[in-house]
């Protein structure tokens, strides 16, 4: 099998636990790029944050951000975008503000969240750990629902961070019951993300691969979390990191090493370099 497209998740996959990219990983990505493989990033991060990582890797490709809600090479010219309407974002914010949680509307140009009066230190940590670069404006408001309505905000994604696991479970059950058409994914026990109906990384990868004229069986997707599940299932070779939950590993065709054990570069060497050698021998 000849693979022509490689989609890589960022956090927990491409990046080590210290949020750095290994030299070996950079070299492996450079190698497959040089062999004509289209390399993209597929992340739950905002577009500016995803683009920042792409620039560090010298990638000039279309990027999947906001869990599939925004697909673009540059922010001004999206190829594909699916948003939560202002009305739905207002209703969700109004509901979620009844819980003890931090809600953030993640737009491709800015983010806005509710201003919490308690647990200020933890909220500050959340603000600094979401992958938003300093040039990406993040503001806070006392009434997020009203702000969404008056500013006519229709975000590609909503992030919700809780301080208690049971509170998160209660809110998630309520949201899924009252807004069942929307997509929900989670990367930790006290967190979930919301995107518009049928918006996932896998759906965006399908759009990108079809645009490039690449069939699903010619794609490789690698990830570590629940928001990577359908992307891994869509790809001809779905790869799970060793640090992924068992549910994600069970739907993958191949399991690589952890993100702290050069999992991405190991996968590239094992899959793509063998592919290149096979092509040379065939010729």
Backbone as CSV, one residue per row, in Angstrom:
resi,resn,N_x,N_y,N_z,CA_x,CA_y,CA_z,C_x,C_y,C_z
1,UNK,0.837,-1.201,0.000,0.000,0.000,0.000,0.875,1.257,0.000
2,UNK,0.514,2.221,-0.855,1.229,3.486,-0.919,0.408,4.549,-0.193
3,UNK,0.982,5.135,0.841,0.298,6.179,1.603,0.770,7.542,1.123
4,UNK,-0.198,8.434,0.859,0.121,9.732,0.271,-0.203,10.907,1.184
5,UNK,-0.909,10.662,2.277,-1.301,11.741,3.189,-1.100,11.277,4.622
6,UNK,-0.489,12.134,5.420,-0.252,11.848,6.839,-0.862,12.954,7.682
7,UNK,-1.811,12.607,8.557,-2.449,13.560,9.466,-2.018,13.252,10.897
8,UNK,-1.503,14.268,11.578,-0.938,14.066,12.922,-1.635,14.972,13.932
9,UNK,-2.127,14.386,15.000,-2.635,15.155,16.136,-1.455,15.856,16.811
10,UNK,-1.735,16.911,17.571,-0.653,17.677,18.208,-0.403,17.239,19.649
11,UNK,-1.308,17.572,20.550,-1.083,17.327,21.980,-1.219,15.847,22.320
12,UNK,-0.204,15.309,22.962,-0.201,13.902,23.317,0.258,13.002,22.194
13,UNK,0.537,13.585,21.041,0.956,12.812,19.867,2.247,13.375,19.301
14,UNK,2.144,14.522,18.648,3.320,15.175,18.069,4.239,15.737,19.154
15,UNK,3.625,16.361,20.170,4.391,17.000,21.237,4.658,16.036,22.385
16,UNK,5.829,16.168,22.969,6.118,15.433,24.192,5.289,16.009,25.343
17,UNK,5.371,15.400,26.504,4.629,15.891,27.664,5.077,17.277,28.093
18,UNK,6.308,17.662,27.712,6.802,19.002,28.021,6.476,20.002,26.912
19,UNK,5.618,19.587,25.964,5.137,20.424,24.858,6.238,20.792,23.861
20,UNK,7.256,19.971,23.773,8.326,20.185,22.805,8.273,19.131,21.698
21,UNK,8.889,19.467,20.566,8.977,18.535,19.444,10.411,18.034,19.352
22,UNK,10.581,16.734,19.337,11.917,16.154,19.256,12.552,16.391,17.892
23,UNK,13.861,16.466,17.902,14.608,16.617,16.650,14.322,15.451,15.710
24,UNK,14.240,14.234,16.262,13.976,13.057,15.438,12.619,13.139,14.754
25,UNK,11.646,13.721,15.446,10.315,13.871,14.866,10.327,14.879,13.727
26,UNK,11.032,15.991,13.921,11.173,16.984,12.850,11.822,16.352,11.613
27,UNK,12.874,15.597,11.841,13.598,14.985,10.727,12.734,13.964,9.998
28,UNK,11.948,13.203,10.750,11.073,12.199,10.136,10.001,12.859,9.270
29,UNK,9.430,13.978,9.765,8.425,14.705,8.991,9.051,15.322,7.747
30,UNK,10.242,15.876,7.885,10.962,16.400,6.718,11.195,15.302,5.684
31,UNK,11.497,14.111,6.156,11.766,12.982,5.259,10.549,12.645,4.397
32,UNK,9.379,12.471,5.034,8.196,12.094,4.249,7.728,13.241,3.355
33,UNK,7.900,14.482,3.828,7.575,15.626,2.968,8.436,15.590,1.706
34,UNK,9.717,15.293,1.875,10.625,15.235,0.741,10.309,14.125,-0.227
35,UNK,9.563,13.133,0.229,9.159,12.023,-0.636,7.780,12.233,-1.244
36,UNK,7.240,13.425,-1.073,5.968,13.756,-1.709,4.725,13.438,-0.910
37,UNK,4.884,13.063,0.354,3.720,12.794,1.199,3.168,14.115,1.721
38,UNK,1.856,14.290,1.630,1.203,15.504,2.125,1.023,15.360,3.631
39,UNK,1.633,16.254,4.398,1.571,16.183,5.864,0.705,17.319,6.387
40,UNK,-0.284,16.972,7.197,-1.137,17.980,7.828,-1.219,17.722,9.326
41,UNK,-1.633,18.742,10.066,-1.894,18.606,11.489,-3.397,18.598,11.703
42,UNK,-3.866,17.773,12.626,-5.296,17.689,12.930,-5.462,17.851,14.433
43,UNK,-5.963,19.006,14.851,-5.934,19.349,16.273,-7.257,19.911,16.775
44,UNK,-7.441,19.806,18.081,-8.553,20.487,18.724,-8.208,21.930,19.038
45,UNK,-6.942,22.309,18.853,-6.513,23.685,19.110,-7.161,24.662,18.128
46,UNK,-7.061,25.938,18.466,-7.523,26.983,17.547,-6.630,26.998,16.315
47,UNK,-7.113,27.638,15.241,-6.314,27.681,14.018,-4.969,28.392,14.226
48,UNK,-4.912,29.569,14.880,-3.608,30.223,15.070,-2.616,29.356,15.840
49,UNK,-3.096,28.621,16.840,-2.218,27.768,17.618,-1.724,26.581,16.793
50,UNK,-2.624,25.994,15.999,-2.249,24.891,15.107,-1.252,25.374,14.071
51,UNK,-1.495,26.562,13.535,-0.611,27.129,12.511,0.780,27.414,13.078
52,UNK,0.837,27.813,14.343,2.131,28.096,14.977,2.993,26.832,15.018
53,UNK,2.381,25.695,15.358,3.108,24.424,15.376,3.514,24.039,13.956
54,UNK,2.618,24.261,12.998,2.918,23.926,11.598,4.123,24.722,11.092
55,UNK,4.194,25.986,11.453,5.326,26.819,11.026,6.631,26.324,11.631
56,UNK,6.564,25.845,12.851,7.765,25.305,13.496,8.274,24.066,12.761
57,UNK,7.353,23.359,12.096,7.713,22.164,11.332,7.923,22.474,9.844
58,UNK,7.783,23.754,9.493,7.915,24.199,8.099,6.890,23.525,7.190
59,UNK,5.665,23.388,7.714,4.565,22.837,6.930,3.791,23.971,6.285
60,UNK,3.527,23.840,5.016,2.745,24.837,4.285,1.481,24.182,3.734
61,UNK,0.845,23.382,4.546,-0.314,22.610,4.104,-1.588,23.137,4.744
62,UNK,-2.726,22.652,4.267,-4.002,22.970,4.906,-4.042,22.265,6.259
63,UNK,-4.558,22.938,7.261,-4.537,22.427,8.624,-5.951,22.201,9.146
64,UNK,-6.123,21.099,9.860,-7.408,20.789,10.493,-7.340,21.278,11.939
65,UNK,-8.170,22.247,12.278,-8.170,22.794,13.637,-9.584,22.769,14.205
66,UNK,-9.724,23.175,15.468,-11.035,23.236,16.135,-11.769,21.888,16.049
67,UNK,-11.025,20.791,16.168,-11.616,19.443,16.085,-12.340,19.201,14.766
68,UNK,-11.883,19.836,13.706,-12.494,19.643,12.398,-13.418,20.764,11.979
69,UNK,-13.606,21.756,12.830,-14.521,22.851,12.511,-13.944,23.891,11.578
70,UNK,-12.613,23.890,11.405,-11.968,24.916,10.579,-10.792,24.287,9.845
71,UNK,-10.897,24.232,8.518,-9.856,23.657,7.668,-9.354,24.742,6.733
72,UNK,-8.063,25.078,6.848,-7.543,26.189,6.058,-6.022,26.163,6.004
73,UNK,-5.497,26.871,5.010,-4.067,27.114,4.953,-3.755,28.451,5.613
74,UNK,-4.676,29.405,5.473,-4.560,30.679,6.189,-5.930,31.094,6.688
75,UNK,-5.952,31.909,7.708,-7.191,32.210,8.417,-8.204,32.968,7.557
76,UNK,-7.734,33.677,6.542,-8.628,34.484,5.712,-9.300,33.699,4.590
77,UNK,-8.856,32.470,4.351,-9.371,31.719,3.207,-9.629,30.261,3.572
78,UNK,-10.606,30.014,4.434,-10.878,28.633,4.847,-11.438,27.790,3.695
79,UNK,-11.006,26.554,3.640,-11.520,25.614,2.655,-12.849,25.034,3.132
80,UNK,-12.946,24.882,4.436,-14.106,24.224,5.034,-14.265,24.774,6.438
81,UNK,-15.455,25.205,6.779,-15.713,25.692,8.141,-17.143,25.344,8.535
82,UNK,-17.291,24.842,9.726,-18.598,24.506,10.261,-18.694,25.107,11.656
83,UNK,-19.670,25.971,11.858,-19.762,26.736,13.095,-20.995,26.377,13.915
84,UNK,-20.901,26.629,15.187,-22.070,26.588,16.060,-22.752,27.944,15.920
85,UNK,-24.003,27.952,15.572,-24.697,29.213,15.334,-24.697,30.081,16.579
86,UNK,-24.862,31.386,16.376,-24.909,32.317,17.504,-26.018,31.940,18.480
87,UNK,-27.177,31.568,17.937,-28.311,31.204,18.783,-28.002,29.976,19.636
88,UNK,-27.413,28.944,19.011,-27.080,27.735,19.762,-25.951,27.991,20.760
89,UNK,-24.956,28.791,20.351,-23.854,29.127,21.259,-24.385,29.893,22.469
90,UNK,-25.341,30.775,22.234,-25.969,31.534,23.331,-26.681,30.584,24.291
91,UNK,-27.485,29.663,23.751,-28.241,28.734,24.595,-27.301,27.837,25.401
92,UNK,-26.250,27.356,24.751,-25.301,26.482,25.448,-24.553,27.227,26.551
93,UNK,-24.126,28.439,26.251,-23.431,29.236,27.265,-24.354,29.531,28.439
94,UNK,-25.593,29.855,28.138,-26.570,30.157,29.181,-26.793,28.936,30.083
95,UNK,-26.795,27.756,29.490,-26.951,26.517,30.259,-25.703,26.213,31.079
96,UNK,-24.554,26.268,30.438,-23.302,25.871,31.087,-22.886,26.821,32.204
97,UNK,-23.321,28.068,32.126,-22.957,29.020,33.175,-23.669,28.729,34.494
98,UNK,-24.601,27.769,34.472,-25.236,27.332,35.711,-24.385,26.304,36.453
99,UNK,-23.338,25.832,35.799,-22.432,24.857,36.397,-21.144,25.554,36.838
100,UNK,-20.407,24.888,37.711,-19.116,25.401,38.156,-18.072,24.984,37.115
101,UNK,-17.932,25.785,36.082,-17.026,25.426,34.998,-16.558,26.683,34.261
102,UNK,-15.502,26.505,33.508,-14.989,27.573,32.656,-15.384,27.259,31.221
103,UNK,-16.119,28.170,30.593,-16.606,27.974,29.228,-15.868,28.933,28.307
104,UNK,-15.404,28.409,27.197,-14.668,29.272,26.265,-15.174,29.069,24.841
105,UNK,-15.580,30.155,24.204,-15.953,30.146,22.799,-14.666,30.314,21.980
106,UNK,-14.302,29.284,21.245,-13.021,29.278,20.535,-13.246,29.602,19.065
107,UNK,-13.037,30.857,18.722,-13.146,31.344,17.349,-11.785,31.209,16.687
108,UNK,-11.723,31.315,15.354,-10.416,31.230,14.684,-9.593,32.503,14.826
109,UNK,-10.208,33.593,15.283,-9.485,34.860,15.434,-9.334,35.298,16.888
110,UNK,-10.127,34.740,17.763,-10.100,35.138,19.172,-10.794,34.067,20.005
111,UNK,-10.736,34.227,21.309,-11.494,33.379,22.219,-12.085,34.251,23.306
112,UNK,-13.255,33.873,23.772,-13.889,34.613,24.862,-14.461,33.601,25.846
113,UNK,-14.229,33.848,27.148,-14.690,32.909,28.164,-15.408,33.607,29.297
114,UNK,-16.078,32.811,30.125,-16.762,33.379,31.278,-15.751,33.699,32.373
115,UNK,-16.004,34.795,33.059,-15.103,35.256,34.119,-15.574,34.678,35.447
116,UNK,-14.802,33.753,35.999,-15.192,33.089,37.237,-14.586,33.809,38.437
117,UNK,-15.369,33.945,39.478,-14.913,34.660,40.671,-14.184,33.736,41.644
118,UNK,-14.402,32.430,41.514,-13.743,31.477,42.395,-12.693,30.694,41.618
119,UNK,-11.832,30.037,42.365,-10.787,29.201,41.769,-9.979,29.985,40.736
120,UNK,-9.677,31.236,41.057,-8.993,32.107,40.110,-7.633,31.571,39.690
121,UNK,-6.925,30.931,40.624,-5.603,30.404,40.282,-5.705,29.291,39.251
122,UNK,-6.698,28.415,39.414,-6.872,27.321,38.465,-7.300,27.849,37.105
123,UNK,-8.180,28.844,37.081,-8.603,29.443,35.825,-7.414,30.061,35.110
124,UNK,-6.528,30.689,35.886,-5.322,31.279,35.288,-4.475,30.198,34.631
125,UNK,-4.361,29.038,35.292,-3.599,27.936,34.715,-4.255,27.447,33.433
126,UNK,-5.594,27.370,33.443,-6.318,26.943,32.249,-6.058,27.900,31.102
127,UNK,-6.053,29.181,31.412,-5.832,30.201,30.396,-4.478,30.021,29.722
128,UNK,-3.495,29.604,30.502,-2.146,29.472,29.973,-1.880,28.113,29.338
129,UNK,-2.790,27.155,29.503,-2.506,25.799,29.034,-3.343,25.367,27.840
130,UNK,-4.043,26.297,27.224,-4.935,25.912,26.133,-4.277,25.969,24.775
131,UNK,-3.005,26.324,24.723,-2.323,26.364,23.437,-2.565,27.642,22.661
132,UNK,-3.167,28.646,23.267,-3.402,29.909,22.578,-2.154,30.768,22.616
133,UNK,-1.578,31.113,21.470,-0.392,31.966,21.468,-0.738,33.372,21.932
134,UNK,0.271,34.136,22.302,0.043,35.464,22.850,-0.635,36.405,21.860
135,UNK,-0.455,36.163,20.546,-1.060,37.053,19.560,-2.513,36.697,19.286
136,UNK,-3.031,35.704,19.980,-4.416,35.272,19.818,-5.223,35.857,20.976
137,UNK,-6.065,36.849,20.724,-6.748,37.543,21.820,-7.698,36.636,22.611
138,UNK,-7.556,36.626,23.916,-8.444,35.874,24.806,-8.999,36.847,25.836
139,UNK,-10.308,36.998,25.868,-10.943,37.920,26.802,-11.952,37.168,27.672
140,UNK,-12.350,37.807,28.780,-13.289,37.187,29.712,-14.416,38.163,30.013
141,UNK,-15.599,37.616,30.211,-16.772,38.442,30.467,-17.612,37.814,31.572
142,UNK,-18.309,38.630,32.331,-19.116,38.126,33.439,-20.347,37.377,32.946
143,UNK,-20.895,37.777,31.802,-22.074,37.106,31.244,-21.742,36.664,29.823
144,UNK,-21.254,35.440,29.712,-20.802,34.950,28.417,-21.946,34.814,27.424
145,UNK,-23.085,34.302,27.872,-24.222,34.105,26.976,-24.650,35.424,26.340
146,UNK,-24.770,36.459,27.152,-25.175,37.776,26.638,-24.118,38.325,25.677
147,UNK,-22.847,38.107,25.995,-21.765,38.577,25.140,-21.814,37.893,23.772
148,UNK,-22.066,36.604,23.766,-22.173,35.849,22.503,-23.283,36.422,21.646
149,UNK,-24.405,36.740,22.271,-25.564,37.244,21.531,-25.331,38.657,21.010
150,UNK,-24.836,39.525,21.856,-24.657,40.926,21.439,-23.521,41.092,20.425
151,UNK,-22.505,40.226,20.519,-21.366,40.308,19.593,-21.528,39.385,18.381
152,UNK,-22.645,38.659,18.338,-22.950,37.771,17.209,-21.804,36.793,16.937
153,UNK,-21.420,36.045,17.970,-20.305,35.098,17.868,-20.817,33.713,17.493
154,UNK,-20.246,33.158,16.430,-20.573,31.783,16.025,-19.272,30.996,15.943
155,UNK,-18.876,30.365,17.039,-17.559,29.707,17.114,-17.546,28.337,16.449
156,UNK,-16.388,27.915,15.932,-16.265,26.542,15.440,-16.276,25.515,16.571
157,UNK,-15.899,25.969,17.793,-15.804,25.024,18.905,-16.050,25.721,20.237
158,UNK,-16.600,24.956,21.188,-16.763,25.429,22.563,-15.979,24.496,23.472
159,UNK,-15.105,25.062,24.300,-14.342,24.304,25.294,-14.992,24.482,26.657
160,UNK,-15.114,23.390,27.406,-15.695,23.468,28.751,-14.792,22.711,29.723
161,UNK,-14.296,23.412,30.728,-13.393,22.818,31.714,-14.040,22.876,33.092
162,UNK,-14.089,21.731,33.764,-14.707,21.640,35.085,-13.639,21.465,36.165
163,UNK,-14.070,21.612,37.405,-13.182,21.451,38.545,-13.521,20.190,39.333
164,UNK,-14.609,19.522,38.903,-15.077,18.319,39.586,-15.590,17.341,38.533
165,UNK,-15.176,16.099,38.621,-15.540,15.101,37.611,-17.042,14.823,37.583
166,UNK,-17.673,14.771,38.752,-19.113,14.504,38.803,-19.906,15.667,38.202
167,UNK,-19.436,16.880,38.449,-20.085,18.056,37.862,-19.993,17.999,36.337
168,UNK,-18.850,17.587,35.846,-18.650,17.449,34.396,-19.603,16.403,33.821
169,UNK,-19.704,15.258,34.483,-20.578,14.189,34.002,-22.031,14.638,33.972
170,UNK,-22.449,15.365,34.999,-23.820,15.868,35.066,-24.108,16.839,33.922
171,UNK,-23.182,17.763,33.694,-23.363,18.745,32.619,-23.346,18.081,31.257
172,UNK,-22.477,17.123,31.078,-22.362,16.455,29.773,-23.636,15.674,29.451
173,UNK,-24.176,15.001,30.445,-25.426,14.266,30.241,-26.546,15.237,29.847
174,UNK,-26.618,16.354,30.549,-27.658,17.344,30.253,-27.496,17.894,28.831
175,UNK,-26.269,18.237,28.467,-26.031,18.816,27.146,-26.360,17.823,26.035
176,UNK,-25.948,16.578,26.213,-26.201,15.566,25.187,-27.689,15.243,25.065
177,UNK,-28.406,15.404,26.171,-29.854,15.159,26.154,-30.592,16.291,25.456
178,UNK,-30.191,17.524,25.712,-30.902,18.685,25.178,-30.327,19.190,23.853
179,UNK,-29.088,18.821,23.555,-28.471,19.206,22.277,-27.842,17.961,21.642
180,UNK,-28.669,16.964,21.314,-28.138,15.653,20.905,-27.457,15.634,19.541
181,UNK,-27.736,16.602,18.690,-27.182,16.576,17.334,-25.719,16.998,17.288
182,UNK,-25.256,17.662,18.340,-23.897,18.203,18.336,-22.868,17.121,18.681
183,UNK,-21.613,17.414,18.331,-20.519,16.477,18.592,-19.842,16.829,19.921
184,UNK,-19.585,15.803,20.726,-18.929,15.991,22.018,-17.688,15.107,22.066
185,UNK,-16.596,15.672,22.510,-15.375,14.881,22.676,-14.674,15.336,23.944
186,UNK,-13.771,14.481,24.432,-13.105,14.785,25.697,-11.648,14.374,25.635
187,UNK,-10.806,15.154,26.299,-9.388,14.818,26.369,-8.928,14.608,27.811
188,UNK,-9.849,14.814,28.769,-9.528,14.563,30.174,-10.823,14.335,30.945
189,UNK,-10.701,13.917,32.184,-11.875,13.565,32.981,-12.751,14.761,33.331
190,UNK,-12.187,15.957,33.329,-12.945,17.141,33.731,-13.116,18.131,32.589
191,UNK,-13.195,17.621,31.382,-13.221,18.517,30.226,-14.021,17.895,29.087
192,UNK,-14.760,18.722,28.349,-15.288,18.269,27.064,-15.371,19.437,26.094
193,UNK,-15.448,19.092,24.816,-15.496,20.076,23.738,-16.742,19.826,22.906
194,UNK,-17.293,20.892,22.355,-18.508,20.798,21.542,-18.235,21.392,20.165
195,UNK,-18.615,20.666,19.125,-18.575,21.203,17.764,-19.948,21.011,17.137
196,UNK,-20.150,21.630,15.992,-21.428,21.557,15.289,-21.738,20.117,14.875
197,UNK,-22.988,19.819,14.545,-23.346,18.457,14.140,-22.460,17.922,13.017
198,UNK,-22.003,16.688,13.194,-21.193,15.953,12.216,-19.831,16.599,11.952
199,UNK,-19.388,17.447,12.851,-18.064,18.070,12.718,-17.065,17.314,13.583
200,UNK,-16.134,16.654,12.927,-15.095,15.882,13.599,-13.802,16.003,12.795
201,UNK,-12.717,15.561,13.376,-11.450,15.540,12.644,-11.550,14.604,11.439
202,UNK,-12.239,13.488,11.619,-12.384,12.539,10.526,-13.136,13.113,9.347
203,UNK,-14.198,13.872,9.625,-14.973,14.496,8.549,-14.124,15.521,7.804
204,UNK,-13.327,16.285,8.546,-12.459,17.279,7.911,-11.346,16.611,7.112
205,UNK,-10.819,15.503,7.623,-9.787,14.767,6.890,-10.341,14.223,5.584
206,UNK,-11.583,13.796,5.596,-12.245,13.316,4.371,-12.352,14.440,3.351
207,UNK,-12.743,15.632,3.818,-12.840,16.793,2.927,-11.480,17.105,2.314
208,UNK,-10.446,17.117,3.140,-9.105,17.439,2.666,-8.584,16.396,1.686
209,UNK,-8.730,15.126,2.019,-8.208,14.074,1.151,-8.920,14.066,-0.199
210,UNK,-10.229,14.297,-0.192,-10.973,14.347,-1.462,-10.548,15.550,-2.289
211,UNK,-10.288,16.657,-1.631,-9.834,17.852,-2.340,-8.473,17.606,-3.008
212,UNK,-7.640,16.809,-2.351,-6.310,16.507,-2.877,-6.314,15.329,-3.852
213,UNK,-7.465,14.698,-3.996,-7.548,13.537,-4.871,-6.897,12.303,-4.276
214,UNK,-6.914,12.217,-2.960,-6.300,11.094,-2.250,-7.407,10.253,-1.618
215,UNK,-7.384,8.954,-1.872,-8.408,8.058,-1.336,-8.127,7.753,0.129
216,UNK,-9.165,7.337,0.840,-9.031,7.099,2.276,-7.981,6.034,2.571
217,UNK,-7.885,5.009,1.721,-6.914,3.947,1.988,-5.482,4.406,1.735
218,UNK,-5.307,5.610,1.201,-3.973,6.157,0.980,-3.564,7.132,2.092
219,UNK,-4.358,7.189,3.164,-4.086,8.128,4.260,-3.642,7.403,5.530
220,UNK,-2.833,8.101,6.299,-2.419,7.634,7.628,-2.811,8.718,8.621
221,UNK,-3.443,8.334,9.710,-3.816,9.292,10.756,-3.344,8.756,12.091
222,UNK,-2.726,9.620,12.883,-2.201,9.192,14.179,-2.680,10.133,15.279
223,UNK,-3.149,9.558,16.383,-3.662,10.375,17.480,-3.664,9.609,18.785
224,UNK,-4.089,10.287,19.852,-4.009,9.686,21.182,-5.271,9.839,22.007
225,UNK,-6.301,10.513,21.482,-7.430,10.839,22.349,-8.760,10.565,21.650
226,UNK,-9.856,10.791,22.400,-11.181,10.461,21.889,-11.569,11.308,20.678
227,UNK,-11.052,12.537,20.590,-11.376,13.355,19.425,-10.616,12.919,18.174
228,UNK,-9.733,11.920,18.325,-9.015,11.362,17.175,-9.665,10.077,16.663
229,UNK,-10.663,9.587,17.352,-11.213,8.258,17.073,-11.709,8.109,15.639
230,UNK,-12.574,9.004,15.186,-13.142,8.812,13.841,-12.111,9.099,12.747
231,UNK,-11.107,9.930,13.051,-10.017,10.173,12.105,-9.185,8.901,11.934
232,UNK,-8.922,8.231,13.045,-8.177,6.969,13.022,-8.974,5.904,12.274
233,UNK,-10.285,5.900,12.467,-11.139,4.916,11.795,-11.273,5.210,10.299
234,UNK,-11.238,6.489,9.919,-11.370,6.865,8.509,-10.131,6.489,7.702
235,UNK,-8.967,6.656,8.268,-7.716,6.481,7.536,-7.489,5.026,7.129
236,UNK,-6.775,4.866,6.018,-6.398,3.528,5.600,-5.533,2.857,6.644
237,UNK,-4.671,3.651,7.272,-3.872,3.165,8.399,-4.096,4.107,9.567
238,UNK,-4.940,3.691,10.485,-5.185,4.469,11.692,-4.211,4.043,12.771
239,UNK,-3.471,4.997,13.316,-2.419,4.709,14.286,-2.759,5.356,15.629
240,UNK,-2.689,4.583,16.687,-2.899,5.105,18.042,-1.564,5.154,18.771
241,UNK,-1.395,6.188,19.572,-0.210,6.282,20.419,-0.328,5.273,21.566
242,UNK,0.803,4.828,22.083,0.780,3.888,23.208,0.186,4.528,24.457
243,UNK,0.199,5.866,24.515,-0.385,6.575,25.657,-1.876,6.867,25.475
244,UNK,-2.472,6.327,24.405,-3.902,6.536,24.149,-4.741,5.610,25.035
245,UNK,-6.005,5.989,25.301,-6.902,5.094,26.047,-7.133,3.793,25.269
246,UNK,-7.520,2.749,25.958,-7.739,1.447,25.326,-8.789,1.508,24.218
247,UNK,-9.811,2.335,24.417,-10.864,2.458,23.389,-10.293,2.963,22.067
248,UNK,-9.349,3.879,22.135,-8.734,4.420,20.923,-7.788,3.388,20.310
249,UNK,-7.050,2.692,21.150,-6.156,1.651,20.646,-6.936,0.546,19.938
250,UNK,-8.113,0.227,20.464,-8.886,-0.881,19.907,-9.415,-0.586,18.507
251,UNK,-9.553,0.709,18.157,-10.064,1.035,16.827,-8.937,1.335,15.842
252,UNK,-7.690,1.266,16.299,-6.543,1.539,15.436,-6.036,0.242,14.795
253,UNK,-5.418,0.390,13.623,-4.810,-0.756,12.945,-3.357,-0.951,13.396
254,UNK,-2.794,0.070,13.999,-1.371,0.016,14.380,-1.189,0.860,15.631
255,UNK,-0.358,0.399,16.550,-0.082,1.160,17.769,1.410,1.451,17.817
256,UNK,1.738,2.719,17.948,3.134,3.124,18.003,3.548,3.383,19.448
257,UNK,4.727,3.902,19.652,5.206,4.194,20.993,4.516,5.442,21.555
258,UNK,4.812,5.789,22.805,4.194,6.958,23.418,4.792,8.247,22.830
259,UNK,4.150,9.363,23.151,4.659,10.655,22.681,5.998,11.020,23.321
260,UNK,6.311,10.430,24.466,7.601,10.674,25.104,8.664,9.658,24.679
261,UNK,8.273,8.734,23.800,9.196,7.712,23.294,9.321,7.789,21.765
262,UNK,9.195,9.005,21.231,9.353,9.237,19.792,8.360,8.425,18.968
263,UNK,7.107,8.379,19.452,6.088,7.568,18.786,5.822,7.937,17.341
264,UNK,5.808,9.243,17.030,5.527,9.674,15.656,6.682,9.334,14.731
265,UNK,7.900,9.647,15.142,9.046,9.348,14.279,9.230,7.843,14.114
266,UNK,8.954,7.068,15.154,9.040,5.606,15.051,8.033,5.092,14.027
267,UNK,6.810,5.601,14.082,5.785,5.180,13.132,6.188,5.522,11.700
268,UNK,6.709,6.737,11.500,7.109,7.162,10.159,8.216,6.256,9.615
269,UNK,9.191,5.940,10.462,10.288,5.075,10.017,9.778,3.682,9.669
270,UNK,8.900,3.146,10.516,8.406,1.792,10.301,7.468,1.692,9.105
271,UNK,6.640,2.695,8.900,5.634,2.637,7.838,6.137,3.241,6.536
272,UNK,6.580,4.496,6.588,6.909,5.206,5.352,8.268,4.818,4.775
273,UNK,9.249,4.584,5.607,10.561,4.221,5.060,10.520,2.832,4.440
274,UNK,9.747,1.929,5.041,9.556,0.614,4.426,8.809,0.757,3.106
275,UNK,7.839,1.680,3.085,7.088,1.937,1.858,8.023,2.438,0.760
276,UNK,8.896,3.381,1.105,9.819,3.948,0.114,10.783,2.880,-0.408
277,UNK,11.278,2.025,0.502,12.194,0.958,0.069,11.490,-0.006,-0.859
278,UNK,10.209,-0.314,-0.542,9.425,-1.216,-1.367,9.227,-0.653,-2.765
279,UNK,8.952,0.682,-2.839,8.759,1.317,-4.139,10.031,1.266,-4.972
280,UNK,11.182,1.502,-4.316,12.457,1.482,-5.031,12.750,0.076,-5.569
281,UNK,12.504,-0.924,-4.742,12.738,-2.314,-5.153,11.806,-2.712,-6.294
282,UNK,10.563,-2.240,-6.253,9.603,-2.534,-7.311,10.051,-1.933,-8.644
283,UNK,10.564,-0.677,-8.570,11.028,-0.041,-9.788,12.235,-0.762,-10.377
